[in-house]
Amino acid sequence: MMILNSESNEIKDIEEIAQQAHSGEDVSEHFTGCFQAKQQVSIAFPLELLRSIDAECQQQKINRQDWITLVCAEKIREVQASRISKAV
């Protein structure tokens, strides 16, 4: 499958783009609309922490990946807000 790069009108093979993404390169220029570039990561959690996360997911009726993404985003906003308030 071929994809047209909207900025340079260069045609790229989707497998080439996938390989770039897999190696950590930013491939967001190849995508338009409301989609976000994502990269899969592998994280090892202590079993007790994972059990607690799963219990919270079950209570909130949300899947594990979405919950972890949500909590990480909230923490990043919290840390950034703290830095801003300290700088003022």
N, C-alpha and C positions, 0 to 999 in steps of 0.2 A: 504494500500500500504506500502511496506517495502523498506527501503533504506539501502544500504551497506555503512558504514563509511569506506572510503578508508584508513584512518590511522590505525584504530584498527581492521578492518574487523568485527566489531560489526554491527549487523543488528538492525536498529531502525525503529519504526513505524512513518510514516510521520505525523500523528496526534500528536505524542509526540514532534517531532521537531517543529511543528507549535505552540504548546503550549509553548515551550521554547522560541521561537522567540517572541510570544505575550507577554511574561513576561519580555522581554528585554534582554534575554541572547543572546550571540553571537553564531549563528548556522552556520556560514560561513564554518566551517570544513566539513559540509555535502554536500557542493556544489563544483563543479569543473567547469573549463572552464572560459568563460568571464562574467559569471553572477555575479552580486554584491548582497550581502545581503542587504535587505531593511527592514525598519520598518515603519509602518504607524503611523502617529501622527495626532492629532486633534489640530488645531490652530484657535483661534477666532481673526479675523481682524476687525478693525473699518470699517464700511460700505464705507466710502469715500476712504480709502486706497484700499479696494477690488475693487471698481469701477475703480480706477486709474490703478491697476494691470491688470484688465480685458481689459481696453482700450489699454494698452501697449501690452498685449498678442494678441489682435486683429490686431494691427499694425504690429507686428512681425510674425503673423500667427503661433503662438505657443500656446499650451494649458497652462492653469494656473499652473498645477503641475510642468510641465517642466520649465516654466519661473521662478517660485519660487525656484526650485532646482538650476537652473543656477545662479540666482542672489545671493543666499546664498553661493554657491561655490565660486563665484567671490569675495564676501565680505570676506570669510574666507582666500582666497589667499592674498587679500589686507592686512588684519590684520596681517597675519603671516609674510608677506614681511616687513611690518612696524616694527614689533618686531625684526626681523633679522637685519634690517638696524640700529635700535637703539642700538642693542647689540654690533655692530662693532665699 
